[in-house]
Amino acid sequence: MKRGSFFAQLVDLLQFYEGFEINDHTGTQLTDHEVLETHYSRLQSFQLLAFKKMEKLRELALTNIGSIHKRANLSKKLSVLSPEELRDFVCCKLKLVSKEDPWSERVDFLIEVMVSYFEKQQSQKEAINALPLYPNEQIMWDESVVPSINYSGEGCLALPKLNLQFLTLHDYLLRNFNLFRLESTYEIREDIQEAVPHLLAYINNDGETAFRGWSRMGVPVKEFKISEVKQTNIGEVKPASVTAEVTYSISSYRAQIRSEWDALKEHDVLFLLSIRPSFEPLSAEEEDKASVPQKLGLQYVRGCEVIEIRDEEGNLMNDFSGRIKRDEWKPPKGELRTVTVALDTAQYHMDVSNIAEKGAEDVYGTFNVLMRRKPKENNFKAILESIRDLMNEYCIVPKWLENIFLGYGDPSAAQWTNMPDLLETVDFKDTFIDADHLKECFVDYEVSFINSNGTENLNPRAPFRIKLPRTLKPSNGALTGNAVDTFDQKEALIIEAYTPPDPGPYPQDQPKQNSVRFTPTQVEAIISGIQPGLTMVVGPPGTGKTDTAVQILNVLYHNCPSQRTLIITHSNQALNDLFEKIMQRDVPARYLLRLGQGEQELATDLDFSRQGRVNAMLVRRLELLSEVERLARSLQLPEDVGYTCETAGYFWLPHVYS
């Protein structure tokens, strides 16, 4: 560890939060435009003062802002002042440093104070977008950033803490980004230290790196080449994308390990390693002093993401984009595999800049090992990318949740009873099996049933519409909020029993009905879930949490058909369980979409992927047009009316509708 590096990191952290992009008076996050306006206003005031008070800075005062807000240019312009003039300007006119400060005698310190105050700072968005998502060899073995397993915890680390309160949403996301990035870096470092020694790298007679061993998670690279570097996007310095092709052989592996390597698919993360061991083995004394990379002969580490993988004959493997149909899949041929990967554009730009400016070695010509990780432990890139994308947005949570999320305000303010714009009348569809079931769920109310025209209904049948009171009485204390604990007289609750529209004569048109008799507590959870606000349903396995969630989604769809609902779970299995139950409810399949790799595990013959939904709509179109043709034949009309949806519409107006 370099001496003073820990202190430097703490100073950097202090400097970052000293200039945090937040309004000091209101506590709201500043936009990029507001930060830029503040910077320009400060620099213009500085130019005006220099024009009035300092003759030597007249050129600086008349220069456009774009040419002086950089550190090098600003330092050069200020160097024309004598030490006395500089001290007077900084201490008396700008009042950035006190005259009594002993450091005020140093010219370099005064210039640094002025440059730090007036230079254009890199915005937080620019900094996070320029940061590579994959760790490299420098950060992996920096003990001041990622301590080794022997870290005792006695000293502190220069890490942002996850406190109970945060400055802004950006602050919360940034802390999580940094901590998760370092956590994943530690795990990746451990995997590298586990995989590389098994390869038994050595220098052969030709002076090149060779391997006499084998590793389950690492394979020697036969060929590596960068295939495409796209031009930068407007306003950026890094390339739009960088793709490369990596060729390796699985001939030395047994069948099980071969199948693991052949299971690589799109979006999987791999690591390219450059191994260059010492020609002579390290002595015991040298090994004690050597760092881990020196012991392993590790020179560089770069991450990449799989785009596609092909076998020895160039056939596409493990394609989930729809280019290869399931019934056309064939086992891979040969022992050579070529994987097309996307490199980190930010890291590539940094490497190319080092080659051009510092004459550094070409990293991308040295890779000789491809390493993979266990799939369940290798999702860090997607998480970091998601956090970064969220940090590029200004409003990512509702206003009613923001203060609570940041640790301020009253947590009960997020309950539905305290929300504006409630659904006053809710169509509960098949939530209640019958009228008795509904009465059981509202035992504290005097329930009465009416028809759609307002007359009393003496023989009510589901479905029901309910006008919910804002102060809903809790059952068994499940809902609190603004509810009242004791009631002298039961409040009236008017229930509308209505007849749903006729779905049609065909059996496939009949809606699927719920068969679960929900308990009063589950009904309260459903009511809370369909209203604005935050709802948390907690319970041990088997208590009906999934059924309750499915019914919330079902009722939401029928009451708010124009709204979109996003479902996120911690695992593919949990999402598939939820998805399969939604398929059994009265929600048309054309409105369901399953994202992610777990779609193949659904217990259905239907394809709910993006490509599958498009294909299903096209098939449905052909089915409906064939029905139009059949109807036209029955009316003894030409069958070409079912050629397109437009001709079917023209057929409908004069021959069916009229």
C-alpha positions in Angstrom: 0.0 0.0 0.0 1.4 3.4 -1.0 2.1 5.7 2.0 -0.6 8.3 2.4 -3.0 6.6 -0.1 -5.6 6.1 2.6 -5.5 9.7 3.7 -5.7 10.8 0.1 -8.9 8.7 -0.4 -10.4 10.3 2.7 -9.6 13.8 1.4 -11.1 12.9 -2.0 -14.3 11.7 -0.2 -14.5 14.9 1.8 -13.9 17.0 -1.3 -16.7 15.1 -3.1 -19.3 15.7 -0.4 -18.1 19.3 0.0 -19.1 19.9 -3.6 -22.1 17.6 -3.6 -24.8 18.6 -6.1 -27.5 19.6 -3.7 -29.3 22.9 -2.7 -28.0 23.8 0.7 -31.2 25.5 1.7 -34.0 23.3 0.3 -32.1 20.0 0.3 -33.2 19.2 -3.3 -30.9 17.7 -5.8 -29.5 20.1 -8.4 -29.8 19.3 -12.1 -26.8 19.4 -14.4 -28.1 22.7 -15.8 -28.4 24.3 -12.4 -24.8 23.2 -11.5 -23.5 24.6 -14.8 -25.3 27.9 -14.2 -23.9 28.3 -10.8 -20.4 27.6 -12.1 -20.7 30.2 -14.9 -22.1 32.8 -12.6 -19.2 32.3 -10.2 -16.7 32.6 -13.0 -18.3 35.7 -14.5 -18.2 37.4 -11.1 -14.5 36.5 -10.9 -13.8 37.9 -14.3 -15.7 41.2 -13.4 -13.6 41.5 -10.2 -10.4 40.8 -12.1 -11.3 43.4 -14.8 -11.9 46.1 -12.1 -9.1 45.4 -9.6 -6.3 43.6 -11.4 -4.6 45.1 -14.4 -2.5 42.0 -15.0 -5.6 39.8 -15.2 -7.3 41.9 -17.9 -6.7 39.2 -20.5 -8.3 36.6 -18.2 -11.2 38.9 -17.6 -11.9 39.3 -21.4 -11.4 35.6 -22.3 -14.4 33.4 -23.0 -15.3 31.1 -20.1 -14.7 27.9 -22.1 -11.0 28.7 -22.3 -10.3 29.3 -18.6 -12.5 26.9 -16.7 -9.9 24.1 -17.1 -7.2 23.7 -14.4 -4.2 24.0 -16.7 -5.5 27.2 -18.5 -6.5 28.9 -15.3 -3.2 28.2 -13.5 -1.3 29.6 -16.5 -3.4 32.8 -16.4 -2.9 33.3 -12.7 0.9 32.8 -12.9 1.4 36.3 -14.1 0.7 37.7 -10.6 3.5 38.4 -8.2 3.3 36.6 -4.8 2.2 39.9 -3.1 -0.5 40.5 -5.7 -1.7 36.9 -5.5 -1.9 37.0 -1.7 -3.8 40.3 -1.7 -6.2 39.0 -4.4 -7.0 35.7 -2.7 -7.0 36.9 0.9 -8.4 40.5 0.7 -10.5 40.7 -2.5 -11.8 37.1 -2.9 -11.5 36.3 0.9 -10.9 32.6 0.2 -8.0 32.3 2.7 -7.4 34.3 5.9 -4.3 36.5 6.0 -3.3 35.0 9.3 -3.2 31.5 7.7 0.5 30.5 7.6 -0.1 28.8 4.2 -1.1 32.1 2.7 2.6 32.8 2.1 2.9 29.9 -0.4 2.2 30.8 -4.0 1.5 27.2 -5.0 -1.1 26.9 -2.3 -2.9 30.1 -3.2 -3.0 29.2 -6.9 -4.4 25.7 -5.9 -7.1 27.4 -3.8 -8.2 29.6 -6.7 -8.1 26.8 -9.3 -10.0 24.4 -7.1 -12.7 27.1 -6.5 -13.1 28.3 -10.1 -12.4 25.3 -12.3 -15.2 23.4 -13.8 -15.8 20.2 -11.8 -16.8 17.0 -13.4 -20.4 16.3 -12.8 -21.5 13.2 -10.8 -23.2 11.9 -13.9 -20.1 12.3 -16.1 -18.0 10.7 -13.4 -20.2 7.6 -13.0 -20.6 7.2 -16.8 -16.9 7.4 -17.3 -16.2 4.7 -14.7 -15.6 1.1 -15.9 -18.2 -1.4 -14.6 -15.6 -4.2 -14.5 -12.7 -4.1 -12.0 -9.2 -4.2 -13.4 -6.0 -5.4 -11.8 -5.2 -2.0 -10.2 -8.3 -1.8 -8.1 -8.4 -5.5 -7.3 -5.1 -5.6 -5.4 -5.3 -2.1 -3.9 -5.4 -3.0 -0.2 -6.5 0.5 0.8 -9.7 0.0 -1.4 -10.3 -3.7 -1.3 -8.7 -5.2 1.8 -7.5 -8.8 1.9 -9.1 -11.6 3.8 -6.8 -10.9 6.7 -8.5 -7.5 7.3 -9.2 -7.3 11.0 -11.6 -4.4 11.0 -9.6 -2.4 13.5 -8.9 0.4 11.1 -11.4 2.3 9.0 -11.7 2.3 5.2 -12.4 5.2 2.9 -15.8 3.8 2.0 -19.2 5.6 1.9 -21.5 4.2 4.7 -25.1 3.1 4.2 -26.6 5.3 6.9 -30.3 5.6 7.9 -30.5 8.9 6.0 -29.2 10.1 2.6 -28.8 13.5 1.0 -30.6 12.6 -2.2 -31.6 9.6 -4.3 -28.4 10.1 -6.2 -26.4 9.9 -2.9 -28.2 6.6 -2.0 -27.6 5.1 -5.4 -24.0 6.2 -5.5 -23.2 4.7 -2.1 -24.7 1.4 -3.2 -22.9 1.5 -6.5 -19.5 2.0 -4.9 -20.0 -0.6 -2.1 -21.5 -3.2 -4.4 -18.7 -2.6 -7.0 -16.1 -3.2 -4.3 -17.9 -6.2 -2.9 -18.0 -7.8 -6.4 -14.4 -6.9 -6.9 -13.4 -8.8 -3.8 -15.3 -11.9 -5.0 -13.8 -11.7 -8.5 -10.3 -11.4 -7.0 -10.9 -14.5 -4.9 -12.1 -16.4 -8.0 -9.0 -15.3 -10.0 -6.7 -16.4 -7.2 -8.5 -19.8 -7.2 -8.5 -20.4 -10.9 -5.1 -19.2 -12.2 -2.7 -21.4 -10.1 -4.3 -24.6 -11.5 -3.2 -23.6 -15.0 0.5 -24.0 -14.0 1.8 -21.2 -16.3 5.4 -21.2 -17.4 7.7 -19.6 -20.0 8.5 -22.0 -22.9 11.6 -22.2 -25.0 10.2 -19.5 -27.4 9.9 -17.1 -24.5 6.1 -17.3 -24.6 3.6 -18.1 -21.8 2.4 -21.7 -21.9 0.3 -23.9 -19.6 0.9 -27.4 -18.4 -2.2 -27.6 -16.1 -5.9 -27.0 -16.4 -8.6 -25.1 -14.6 -12.3 -25.7 -14.5 -13.1 -22.0 -14.6 -10.2 -20.8 -16.8 -9.2 -21.8 -20.3 -6.1 -20.8 -22.5 -7.0 -18.4 -25.3 -6.2 -19.6 -28.9 -6.8 -16.2 -30.5 -8.1 -12.8 -29.5 -8.9 -10.0 -31.9 -10.9 -6.8 -31.7 -13.5 -7.0 -34.5 -15.2 -3.6 -34.3 -14.8 -0.2 -32.5 -17.8 2.1 -33.2 -17.5 5.9 -33.3 -18.2 7.9 -30.2 -21.7 9.3 -29.6 -22.2 13.0 -29.6 -20.9 14.6 -26.4 -18.9 11.6 -25.3 -15.2 10.6 -25.6 -15.5 6.8 -25.3 -16.5 4.6 -28.2 -20.1 3.7 -28.6 -19.2 0.0 -28.5 -16.2 -2.3 -28.7 -16.6 -5.9 -29.7 -14.0 -8.7 -29.9 -13.8 -12.4 -30.7 -12.1 -14.9 -28.4 -11.3 -18.4 -29.6 -10.6 -21.2 -27.2 -10.6 -25.0 -27.1 -12.4 -27.4 -24.7 -10.6 -30.5 -25.9 -8.8 -31.1 -22.6 -12.0 -31.1 -20.5 -14.3 -34.0 -19.6 -17.9 -34.0 -20.7 -19.4 -32.3 -17.6 -17.0 -29.3 -17.7 -17.4 -29.1 -21.5 -21.2 -28.8 -21.0 -20.5 -25.9 -18.5 -18.4 -24.0 -21.0 -21.0 -24.7 -23.8 -23.7 -23.3 -21.5 -22.4 -19.8 -21.9 -25.0 -17.5 -23.3 -25.8 -13.9 -24.1 -25.1 -11.4 -21.3 -22.9 -13.8 -19.3 -19.8 -12.0 -18.0 -16.3 -13.3 -18.7 -12.8 -12.1 -17.8 -9.8 -11.8 -20.0 -6.5 -12.3 -18.2 -2.9 -11.7 -19.2 -0.6 -14.2 -17.5 3.2 -13.7 -17.8 5.1 -15.7 -15.1 8.7 -15.1 -14.2 11.2 -17.2 -16.1 12.8 -18.5 -12.9 10.7 -19.6 -9.9 10.6 -17.1 -7.0 12.7 -17.9 -4.0 11.1 -18.3 -0.6 12.3 -14.8 0.4 11.0 -13.2 -2.8 7.7 -15.0 -2.6 7.1 -13.6 0.9 7.7 -10.1 -0.3 5.8 -10.5 -3.7 2.3 -9.4 -4.2 -0.4 -11.8 -5.4 -0.3 -10.6 -9.0 3.5 -11.1 -9.0 3.1 -14.7 -7.6 0.5 -15.5 -10.2 2.3 -13.7 -13.0 -0.9 -11.7 -13.6 -0.4 -8.6 -15.7 -3.9 -7.4 -16.7 -7.6 -8.2 -16.0 -10.4 -7.0 -18.2 -14.1 -7.9 -18.1 -16.4 -8.5 -21.0 -20.0 -9.5 -21.8 -21.0 -12.3 -24.1 -22.9 -11.3 -27.3 -23.0 -14.7 -28.9 -21.1 -18.0 -29.0 -20.4 -20.2 -32.0 -19.1 -23.8 -32.5 -16.2 -24.9 -34.7 -18.4 -24.8 -37.8 -19.7 -21.3 -37.1 -23.2 -22.5 -35.9 -24.9 -20.2 -33.3 -25.2 -21.8 -29.8 -27.5 -20.9 -27.0 -29.5 -18.3 -28.8 -32.6 -17.0 -27.0 -33.4 -14.1 -29.4 -35.5 -16.2 -31.7 -33.0 -16.5 -34.6 -32.9 -20.3 -34.0 -36.2 -22.0 -33.3 -36.3 -24.6 -30.5 -37.1 -27.5 -32.8 -34.1 -26.5 -35.1 -31.5 -26.6 -32.3 -28.5 -28.9 -32.9 -25.7 -29.9 -30.5 -22.5 -27.9 -31.1 -19.8 -29.3 -33.4 -16.1 -29.7 -32.8 -13.9 -28.6 -29.9 -13.1 -25.0 -30.8 -15.5 -22.2 -29.6 -15.5 -18.6 -30.7 -17.3 -16.2 -28.4 -18.1 -12.6 -29.5 -17.9 -10.3 -26.5 -18.6 -6.6 -25.8 -15.7 -4.9 -24.0 -16.1 -2.1 -21.5 -16.0 1.1 -23.6 -14.8 3.3 -20.7 -11.9 0.9 -19.9 -11.0 0.6 -23.5 -10.8 4.4 -23.9 -8.6 4.6 -20.8 -6.3 1.9 -22.1 -6.0 3.5 -25.6 -5.3 6.9 -24.0 -2.5 5.4 -21.9 -1.0 3.9 -25.0 -1.1 7.2 -26.9 -0.1 9.5 -24.1 2.2 7.5 -22.0 3.5 4.8 -24.4 1.9 2.0 -22.2 1.8 -1.6 -23.4 -1.1 -2.6 -25.6 -3.2 -4.6 -23.1 -5.4 -6.2 -25.8 -2.5 -7.9 -27.4 -1.5 -9.8 -24.3 -4.6 -11.8 -23.2 -4.0 -15.6 -23.0 -6.6 -16.8 -20.5 -10.4 -16.6 -20.5 -12.1 -17.0 -17.1 -15.7 -17.6 -16.3 -17.6 -17.5 -12.9 -20.5 -19.4 -11.5 -23.7 -17.9 -13.0 -25.5 -17.2 -9.7 -22.5 -15.2 -8.5 -21.9 -13.4 -11.7 -24.8 -10.9 -11.9 -22.8 -7.9 -10.7 -22.5 -6.2 -14.1 -26.3 -6.1 -14.6 -26.8 -4.7 -11.1 -24.2 -2.0 -11.5 -25.5 -1.1 -14.9 -29.0 -0.8 -13.6 -27.9 1.5 -10.7 -25.9 3.7 -13.2 -29.0 4.0 -15.5 -31.1 5.0 -12.5 -28.5 7.7 -11.6 -28.9 9.2 -15.0 -32.6 9.9 -14.2 -33.9 12.7 -12.1 -37.2 11.3 -10.8 -37.2 7.6 -10.2 -39.6 7.3 -7.3 -42.9 8.9 -6.5 -42.9 12.1 -4.5 -44.8 10.5 -1.7 -42.1 7.9 -1.3 -39.0 10.0 -1.8 -38.7 11.5 1.7 -39.5 8.2 3.4 -37.0 6.5 1.2 -34.2 8.9 2.1 -35.0 8.5 5.9 -37.1 11.7 6.5 -40.7 12.3 7.2 -43.5 10.0 8.7 -43.4 6.4 7.4 -47.2 6.1 7.8 -47.6 8.8 5.1 -47.0 6.1 2.5 -50.1 4.1 3.5 -52.9 4.1 1.1 -55.3 5.8 3.5 -53.1 8.9 3.4 -52.7 9.0 -0.4 -54.5 11.4 -2.8 -56.2 10.2 -6.0 -57.6 6.9 -4.5 -59.7 4.5 -6.5 -63.0 5.3 -4.8 -65.0 2.6 -6.5 -63.2 -0.7 -7.1 -64.5 -3.6 -9.2 -63.2 -6.7 -7.3 -64.1 -9.1 -10.1 -63.7 -12.7 -8.8 -62.1 -11.7 -5.5 -65.2 -12.8 -3.6 -66.7 -16.2 -4.2 -70.2 -15.2 -3.1 -72.1 -12.7 -1.0 -71.4 -14.6 2.2 -67.7 -14.5 1.5 -67.9 -10.7 1.1 -69.8 -10.3 4.4 -67.2 -12.4 6.2 -64.5 -9.9 5.0 -66.4 -6.8 6.2 -67.8 -8.0 9.6 -67.5 -4.5 11.1 -69.8 -3.0 8.5 -73.5 -3.2 7.8 -73.3 -4.6 4.3 -76.2 -3.9 1.9 -76.4 -4.9 -1.8 -77.9 -2.9 -4.7 -78.2 -3.3 -8.4 -76.6 -1.2 -11.0 -79.8 1.0 -11.2 -79.7 1.6 -7.4 -82.5 -0.7 -6.4 -82.0 -3.2 -3.5 -80.7 -6.6 -4.5 -82.1 -9.5 -2.4 -80.1 -12.3 -4.2 -76.7 -10.8 -4.8 -74.1 -12.7 -6.9 -70.5 -11.9 -7.7 -68.9 -9.9 -9.2 -69.2 -6.8 -6.9 -68.2 -3.2 -7.0 -67.4 -1.5 -3.7 -67.1 2.2 -2.8 -64.3 2.0 -0.3 -64.3 4.3 2.7 -61.0 6.1 3.4 -60.9 5.1 7.0 -61.3 1.3 6.5 -61.7 -0.6 9.7 -58.9 -3.2 10.2 -59.4 -6.9 10.7 -57.2 -8.4 13.4 -55.0 -5.3 13.2 -53.7 -6.0 9.7 -54.4 -2.4 8.5 -53.8 0.5 10.8 -53.2 3.9 9.3 -56.2 6.2 10.0 -58.4 3.3 11.2 -60.5 3.7 14.4 -60.1 1.1 17.1 -63.6 1.1 18.5 -67.0 1.6 17.0 -70.4 2.0 18.7 -72.4 1.5 15.6 -71.7 -0.4 12.4 -71.1 1.8 9.4 -73.1 1.1 6.2 -71.2 -0.3 3.3 -73.0 -0.2 -0.1 -72.1 -3.1 -2.4 -73.1 -3.0 -6.1 -73.8 -6.4 -7.6 -73.7 -6.2 -11.4 -73.9 -8.5 -14.4 -70.7 -8.6 -16.4 -70.9 -8.2 -20.2 -71.5 -11.4 -22.2 -68.0 -12.7 -23.3 -69.5 -14.6 -26.2 -70.9 -18.1 -27.1 -67.5 -19.9 -27.4 -66.1 -21.8 -24.5 -62.6 -20.3 -25.0 -64.2 -16.8 -24.4 -65.4 -17.6 -20.9 -63.2 -15.8 -18.3 -61.1 -17.9 -15.9 -62.4 -17.5 -12.3 -60.6 -17.4 -9.0 -61.3 -20.3 -6.7 -59.4 -19.1 -3.6 -61.6 -18.0 -0.7 -59.5 -15.1 0.6 -59.4 -14.4 4.3 -60.3 -10.9 5.7 -56.6 -10.2 6.2 -55.8 -11.1 2.6 -58.7 -9.0 1.4 -57.2 -6.0 3.3 -53.9 -6.7 1.6 -55.6 -6.7 -1.8 -57.4 -3.4 -1.0 -54.1 -1.8 0.0 -52.3 -3.2 -3.0 -54.6 -1.8 -5.6 -54.5 1.7 -4.1 -51.6 4.2 -4.4 -49.0 3.9 -1.6 -46.7 1.3 -0.2 -47.9 -2.2 0.6 -45.9 -4.9 2.3 -47.3 -8.4 2.6 -45.4 -10.5 5.1 -46.0 -14.1 6.1 -44.4 -17.6 6.4 -44.6 -20.1 3.5 -48.1 -21.4 2.7 -50.0 -18.4 3.9 -51.2 -17.3 0.5 -48.8 -14.4 -0.3 -48.5 -15.4 -4.0 -52.3 -15.8 -4.4 -52.8 -12.4 -2.8 -50.3 -10.8 -5.1 -51.9 -12.5 -8.2 -55.3 -11.2 -7.2 -53.9 -7.7 -6.7 -52.5 -7.8 -10.2 -55.8 -9.2 -11.6 -57.9 -6.5 -9.9 -55.4 -3.8 -11.0 -55.6 -4.9 -14.6 -59.4 -4.7 -14.7 -59.7 -1.4 -12.9 -56.7 0.3 -14.6 -56.5 -1.4 -18.0 -54.3 1.4 -19.5 -51.7 1.1 -16.8 -48.6 -1.1 -17.0 -47.5 -3.3 -14.1 -43.9 -4.4 -13.5 -43.2 -7.5 -11.4 -39.8 -8.0 -10.0 -38.8 -11.0 -7.9 -35.5 -12.2 -6.3 -35.4 -15.4 -8.4 -36.6 -16.9 -11.7 -38.5 -19.6 -9.8 -40.5 -17.1 -7.8 -41.3 -15.1 -10.9 -42.4 -18.2 -12.8 -44.7 -19.3 -10.0 -46.3 -15.9 -10.0 -46.5 -15.7 -13.8 -48.1 -19.2 -14.1 -50.8 -18.2 -11.7 -51.5 -15.0 -13.5 -52.0 -17.1 -16.7 -54.8 -18.9 -14.9 -56.7 -15.6 -14.3 -58.8 -13.4 -16.5 -55.8 -11.6 -18.0 -55.4 -12.0 -21.8 -52.1 -13.7 -22.7 -51.4 -10.9 -25.2 -50.8 -8.5 -22.3 -48.3 -10.8 -20.6 -44.6 -10.6 -21.2 -41.8 -12.5 -19.5 -38.3 -11.0 -19.5 -35.1 -12.8 -18.5 -33.6 -16.2 -19.0 -36.2 -18.0 -16.9 -38.8 -17.9 -19.6 -37.8 -21.3 -20.9 -38.7 -22.9 -17.5 -42.4 -21.8 -17.6 -44.8 -24.8 -17.5 -46.5 -23.8 -20.8 -46.2 -24.4 -24.5 -46.8 -20.7 -25.2 -43.8 -18.4 -25.8 -44.0 -15.3 -23.5 -40.7 -13.8 -24.6 -40.7 -10.6 -26.6 -40.2 -12.4 -29.9 -42.8 -15.0 -28.9 -45.4 -12.3 -28.1 -44.9 -10.8 -31.6 -45.3 -14.2 -33.2 -48.4 -14.9 -31.1 -50.0 -11.7 -32.3 -49.3 -12.6 -35.9 -50.7 -16.1 -35.5 -53.8 -14.6 -33.7 -54.3 -12.2 -36.7 -54.3 -15.1 -39.1 -56.8 -17.1 -37.0 -59.2 -14.1 -36.8 -58.9 -13.4 -40.6 -59.8 -17.1 -41.2 -62.9 -16.7 -39.1 -63.8 -13.7 -41.2 -63.4 -15.8 -44.4 -65.6 -18.5 -42.9 -68.3 -15.9 -42.0 -68.1 -14.5 -45.6 -68.6 -18.0 -47.0 -71.7 -18.5 -44.9 -73.1 -15.3 -46.3 -72.2 -16.4 -49.8 -69.7 -13.5 -50.3 -66.2 -13.4 -51.8 -63.6 -14.8 -49.3 -61.1 -12.1 -50.1 -62.7 -9.9 -47.5 -60.4 -11.7 -45.0 -57.2 -10.8 -46.9 -56.2 -8.0 -44.4 -57.6 -6.4 -41.3 -58.6 -3.4 -43.3 -60.7 -5.4 -45.8 -62.2 -7.3 -42.8 -63.2 -3.9 -41.4 -64.9 -2.9 -44.6 -66.7 -6.3 -44.6 -68.0 -5.7 -41.0 -69.6 -2.4 -41.7 -72.1 -3.2 -44.5 -72.6 -6.9 -44.0 -72.5 -7.5 -40.3 -72.9 -4.2 -38.4 -75.7 -2.7 -40.5 
